[in-house]
């Protein structure tokens, strides 16, 4: 019985590194060029992706209705304008 437990623990110890390496971050790999006005109305929020860790480009990740995401270049003027509009829309007066 003890031998079976030891083999089981050894097997788990061997599997752990391979499982840990298989987990990837949810990163943007490329940017969209532009966004139609109709799509802009469907944006509910955004998050900032830094170029560190597993993600190799900085990006703004826009979250749309129905859980879709779009990645945009944070240096683009239209992206910065859209971020400001979302911030204003999500800020409620006291």
NORKALIN-V164196 format. One record per residue. N is the residue number from 1. NEAR is the number of other C-alpha atoms within 8 Angstrom. D_LAST is the distance of its C-alpha to the last C-alpha in whole Angstrom. Layout:
((N/NEAR/D_LAST) (N/NEAR/D_LAST))
//
This chain:
((1/4/65) (2/5/64) (3/6/65) (4/7/63) (5/8/60) (6/8/61) (7/8/61) (8/8/58) (9/8/56) (10/8/58) (11/8/57) (12/8/53) (13/8/54) (14/8/55) (15/8/53) (16/8/49) (17/8/50) (18/8/50) (19/8/47) (20/7/45) (21/7/46) (22/6/46) (23/6/42) (24/6/40) (25/6/37) (26/4/35) (27/7/35) (28/11/36) (29/7/39) (30/7/39) (31/10/36) (32/9/36) (33/5/37) (34/4/34) (35/7/32) (36/6/33) (37/6/30) (38/6/30) (39/8/30) (40/8/26) (41/6/25) (42/8/26) (43/11/24) (44/9/21) (45/8/21) (46/10/23) (47/7/24) (48/8/26) (49/12/30) (50/8/32) (51/9/35) (52/7/37) (53/5/38) (54/7/39) (55/13/37) (56/8/39) (57/11/37) (58/11/33) (59/14/31) (60/13/28) (61/13/28) (62/13/26) (63/12/26) (64/12/27) (65/8/27) (66/4/30) (67/6/29) (68/7/31) (69/8/30) (70/10/31) (71/12/32) (72/13/32) (73/11/33) (74/9/30) (75/6/32) (76/7/32) (77/6/30) (78/6/29) (79/12/27) (80/10/25) (81/8/24) (82/8/23) (83/9/21) (84/8/19) (85/8/19) (86/10/18) (87/8/15) (88/7/14) (89/7/14) (90/6/13) (91/6/9) (92/5/6) (93/3/4) (94/2/0))
//
